[in-house]
Amino acid sequence: MVKPHLITTHRIDAAATPPARSFTIDNTLKLDAAAELDALERGLLAPAASIPPKFFYDALGSTLYNAIVQTQEYYPTRTEAAIFEAYRAEIAAHIGTGKQFIDLGSGDSVKAEKWFASLKPSRYVAVDISETAAREALERLSSHADAPALAGLITDFSRVLDVKAVMNDSPTMFFYPGSSIGNFLPDEALWFLKQIRAHCTTAGSGLLIGVDAKKDRARLDAAYDDALGVTAAFNLNTLRNVNTLLGTDFDVRDWQHRGFYNETMGRIEMHLEARRDLIVRVRGTVRSFAQGERIHTENSYKYAPEQFAALLVEAGFAAPRSWQDPRGDFSVFYADAQVA
C-alpha cells in the first residue's frame, strides 16, 4: 500500500510550561508493501540468500538493538558520544551557530538534542522512516527550553534523499551520526554523500557525520558477536519477523549467528548459518539449505580517517575537519559544502 503525501500538524496545550512549540510532519514515504515482500522472497530464494537489514527492526528487534549498544563489546555508540562531549564546544565553534539542522535517521532525536545549546539551530528537522518515532521525539522536544522551530519528514532516504520539502534557503547542517554510512556499499556511500552535497545549496552548509574506523579484527569481531549473545538474538529474531511477514517456517533453533570482520572487504558481515541440512517453505516454494549455508543480513564498512576524508572530497565537500577518540576507534567529521 502506498502512503499518500500528507502534512499533519501537532499542537500542545498552550498552558504547558515552558510554552510548547507546534510542529509539522511531512510524510512523503511511498512504500509498496507487496513489492517489499516480493523482494524479500527473491532474496531468500537466491543462490546466495539474503535478508535486507530493515527486517531486523520489528518491536523486539528494536528493543534488542537498544540492548546491543549497552554491551561491553559494542564500542561505537559510546565512543562517538564521548567524542561529541569532549569536543562539543570546538566542533560547534567550527560549524557556527544559527543553521538549519537536518537530522538523518533521527530516531528519538536524543543525539541531536544535545547540540541545541551549543549550535543554537534556527530550526530542527527530524528525518526518519518511522512516523511514530519522529512524532514522539518532536512531541518531547516541543517543550525543550533550547528547542528551535521543529519539523519532521517521513521518508526512506536509503533509496533517494529528497528533503527539499522541509528545507528553506538558510545555511544547513546535515547530521548523520552512528556510523550508519557503513551500512552502504562503498559506491552507494559515495552516491548518498553526493545527494547530501546536492542539497547544500547555500554557503555555510555542511555535514557532521560519525564514522567507525578500521581496527584489529579481534575487537571488531567481539563488537558484533558479544559474549552475552545479544547481537546473536538480534540477528536470529530477523527469522521470526520474516515468518510473520512472509509466512515462512524458519525455526530459529536451526540457525546460528555469525558476525565477523572481513579484512579484505574492510567490513563487518552478519550472517545466519544453518546448523543442519534443512528445508524452509517460502510462500509456495521449497528452499533447501545445506548445513553451514548462510543468509547474509548486514554489512558495516569501516573507514580509515584518510579514506573517508577522501570520500567526502570526492562527493563534492571541502577537505573536512575531524576529531577522534584517544584510541582512534571512531571518527567524527565536519565537511563544508563547496558552494559557488
C-alpha positions in Angstrom: 0.0 0.0 0.0 1.3 3.4 -0.9 1.1 6.1 1.7 -0.3 9.4 0.4 1.7 12.6 0.7 0.3 14.4 3.7 1.1 17.1 6.2 -0.1 16.9 9.7 0.2 19.5 12.4 0.5 18.8 16.2 0.0 21.4 18.9 0.5 21.1 22.6 -1.7 22.8 25.2 -0.6 26.4 25.4 -0.7 26.3 29.1 2.3 23.9 29.2 5.5 25.2 30.9 7.7 26.1 29.1 5.5 27.0 26.2 5.4 24.2 23.7 6.1 24.7 20.1 3.9 23.5 17.3 5.4 21.4 14.6 4.6 19.9 11.2 5.3 16.4 9.9 5.5 16.0 6.2 5.0 12.4 5.1 6.4 11.6 1.6 7.0 7.9 2.3 5.9 5.7 -0.6 6.2 2.1 0.2 4.6 -0.7 -1.9 4.2 -3.4 0.8 3.6 -6.2 -1.8 6.8 -5.2 -3.7 8.8 -5.2 -0.5 7.7 -8.7 0.4 8.3 -9.9 -3.2 11.9 -8.5 -2.9 12.3 -10.3 0.4 11.1 -13.6 -1.2 13.6 -13.2 -4.1 16.4 -12.6 -1.6 15.6 -15.8 0.3 15.3 -17.9 -2.9 18.5 -16.5 -4.5 21.6 -18.9 -4.6 23.3 -16.6 -2.1 20.4 -16.0 0.2 20.0 -12.6 1.9 17.6 -10.6 4.1 17.8 -6.8 4.0 18.7 -5.3 7.4 15.5 -3.3 7.5 13.8 -6.5 8.6 15.8 -6.5 11.9 13.5 -3.9 13.3 10.2 -5.3 14.5 9.3 -4.3 18.1 11.6 -7.0 19.6 14.4 -6.3 17.2 14.4 -2.6 18.1 14.5 -3.5 21.8 17.4 -5.9 21.2 19.3 -3.2 19.2 19.0 -0.8 22.2 20.5 -3.6 24.3 23.4 -4.2 21.9 24.6 -0.6 22.4 24.8 -1.3 26.1 27.1 -4.3 25.8 30.7 -4.1 26.9 32.0 -5.1 23.5 30.0 -2.7 21.4 32.1 0.5 21.4 30.8 2.7 18.5 27.8 4.4 20.3 29.6 5.3 23.5 32.8 6.2 21.7 31.0 8.6 19.4 29.2 10.1 22.3 32.5 10.6 24.2 34.0 12.4 21.2 30.9 14.7 21.0 31.2 15.5 24.7 34.9 16.1 24.6 34.9 18.3 21.6 31.4 19.8 21.5 32.5 23.4 22.0 35.3 23.1 19.5 33.0 21.4 16.9 30.3 24.0 17.5 32.8 26.8 17.0 34.0 25.3 13.8 30.4 24.8 12.4 28.9 28.1 13.6 25.5 28.8 15.1 22.1 29.5 13.8 22.0 26.9 11.0 19.1 24.8 9.9 19.7 21.3 11.5 18.6 18.3 9.4 18.9 15.0 11.4 19.0 12.0 9.0 17.7 8.9 10.7 16.7 10.9 13.8 15.1 8.1 15.8 14.5 9.5 19.3 16.4 12.7 18.5 18.5 12.5 21.7 21.8 12.8 19.9 20.6 15.9 18.1 19.0 17.4 21.2 22.4 17.6 22.9 23.6 20.0 20.2 20.9 22.6 20.6 22.5 24.6 23.3 25.9 24.9 21.5 24.8 25.1 17.9 21.6 27.2 18.5 20.0 26.0 15.3 17.4 28.1 13.6 15.2 25.1 13.1 15.4 21.3 13.6 14.1 18.7 11.1 13.8 15.1 12.2 14.0 12.8 9.1 13.1 9.2 9.8 11.3 6.3 8.2 9.1 5.8 11.3 6.4 8.4 11.8 5.8 7.1 15.3 9.4 7.7 16.3 9.6 11.1 14.8 6.3 12.3 16.3 7.2 11.1 19.8 10.6 12.8 19.5 9.1 16.1 18.3 6.4 16.0 21.0 9.1 15.7 23.6 11.3 18.4 22.1 8.4 20.8 21.7 8.7 21.7 25.4 12.5 21.8 25.4 13.9 25.1 26.6 16.6 25.2 23.9 14.5 23.7 21.1 14.3 25.7 17.8 11.4 25.6 15.3 10.6 22.0 14.8 9.5 19.9 11.8 9.5 16.3 10.7 9.9 14.4 7.4 8.9 10.8 7.0 10.8 9.2 4.1 13.1 6.3 3.2 16.3 8.2 2.3 18.2 4.9 1.7 16.5 4.9 -1.7 16.7 8.6 -2.6 17.4 11.6 -0.4 14.9 14.3 -1.1 14.4 16.7 1.8 13.6 19.8 -0.3 10.0 19.9 1.0 11.2 20.7 4.5 14.2 22.9 3.7 14.5 26.7 3.5 17.2 28.8 1.9 19.3 29.3 5.1 22.7 27.6 5.7 22.1 23.9 6.6 23.9 21.4 8.7 23.1 17.8 7.9 23.7 15.4 10.8 24.3 11.7 10.2 25.8 10.1 13.4 26.3 6.5 14.5 28.4 5.3 11.5 25.2 4.4 9.7 27.1 5.3 6.5 28.9 2.0 6.9 25.7 0.1 6.0 26.0 1.3 2.4 28.3 -0.4 -0.1 31.2 2.0 -0.8 29.8 3.1 -4.2 26.4 3.6 -2.5 28.0 5.6 0.3 29.6 7.9 -2.3 26.2 8.3 -4.1 24.5 9.1 -0.8 27.1 11.7 0.2 26.7 13.3 -3.2 23.0 13.6 -2.6 23.6 15.4 0.7 26.1 17.7 -1.0 23.5 18.5 -3.7 21.1 19.7 -1.0 23.7 22.1 0.4 22.9 24.9 -1.9 23.6 27.8 0.5 27.0 29.0 1.6 27.8 27.8 5.1 26.1 24.4 4.7 27.8 21.2 5.5 27.7 17.7 7.0 28.5 16.4 10.6 28.9 12.7 10.4 30.2 9.8 12.6 32.3 7.0 11.0 33.7 3.8 12.6 37.4 3.2 11.9 39.3 0.1 10.9 41.0 -1.6 13.8 42.2 -5.0 14.9 40.0 -7.9 13.9 39.5 -9.3 17.4 37.9 -6.2 18.7 35.6 -5.8 15.7 34.6 -9.5 15.9 33.7 -9.1 19.5 31.7 -6.0 18.9 29.4 -7.9 16.6 29.4 -11.2 18.4 29.2 -10.2 22.1 29.6 -12.7 24.9 26.1 -12.3 26.2 24.6 -13.2 22.8 22.6 -10.1 22.5 23.7 -9.5 18.9 23.0 -13.1 18.1 19.5 -12.8 19.4 19.0 -9.6 17.4 20.1 -11.4 14.2 18.1 -14.5 14.8 15.0 -12.5 15.6 15.0 -11.5 11.9 13.8 -15.0 11.1 10.8 -14.6 13.4 10.0 -11.3 11.8 10.2 -12.9 8.3 7.9 -15.7 9.4 5.4 -13.1 10.4 5.7 -11.1 7.3 6.1 -13.7 4.7 4.5 -16.8 6.2 7.8 -18.8 6.1 8.5 -21.6 8.6 12.0 -20.8 9.8 12.9 -22.4 13.2 15.4 -20.2 14.9 16.9 -23.2 16.7 18.1 -24.4 13.3 20.3 -21.4 12.8 23.2 -19.6 14.5 24.6 -16.1 14.3 27.8 -15.3 12.5 29.3 -11.8 12.9 32.9 -11.2 11.8 35.3 -8.7 10.2 36.1 -9.4 6.6 39.5 -7.7 6.3 39.7 -8.0 2.6 36.4 -6.1 2.1 37.0 -3.8 5.1 33.6 -4.6 6.6 31.8 -6.4 9.3 29.5 -9.1 7.9 26.5 -10.6 9.7 25.0 -13.9 8.6 22.6 -16.6 9.8 24.2 -20.0 9.3 22.2 -23.3 9.1 23.1 -25.8 11.8 22.0 -28.7 9.7 20.6 -29.6 6.3 17.0 -28.3 6.3 14.1 -27.1 4.2 12.2 -23.9 4.5 8.9 -23.0 2.8 8.9 -19.6 1.2 5.3 -18.9 0.2 4.7 -21.7 -2.3 8.4 -22.6 -2.9 10.6 -25.1 -1.0 14.1 -23.8 -0.3 16.8 -26.2 0.8 19.7 -25.0 2.9 22.8 -27.2 3.5 24.5 -27.3 6.8 26.8 -24.3 7.0 25.0 -22.4 4.3 24.4 -18.7 5.2 21.8 -16.0 4.8 23.6 -12.6 4.6 21.8 -10.0 6.7 24.1 -7.0 7.1 27.4 -5.2 6.2 29.0 -2.5 8.2 32.0 -0.9 6.4 34.8 0.6 8.4 36.9 3.5 7.1 40.4 4.7 7.9 40.2 8.5 8.6 42.1 9.5 5.4 40.0 7.1 3.4 36.7 8.7 4.5 38.0 12.2 4.2 38.9 11.4 0.5 35.4 10.1 0.0 33.9 13.3 1.3 36.1 15.4 -1.1 35.1 13.1 -4.0 31.5 13.7 -3.1 32.0 17.5 -3.5 32.7 18.6 0.0 35.7 20.7 1.1 38.6 18.9 2.9 36.9 18.0 6.3 37.9 18.6 9.9 38.0 15.5 12.0 38.0 14.5 15.7 38.9 11.1 17.2 38.9 9.3 20.5 42.4 8.6 22.0 42.5 5.0 20.6 41.4 6.1 17.2 38.4 3.8 17.2 35.9 6.3 15.8 36.0 9.5 13.8 33.7 12.5 13.6 33.9 14.6 10.5 32.6 18.0 9.6 32.8 18.9 5.9 31.7 22.2 4.4 29.9 22.1 1.1 31.8 24.0 -1.7 29.1 26.4 -2.9 29.9 28.6 -5.9 
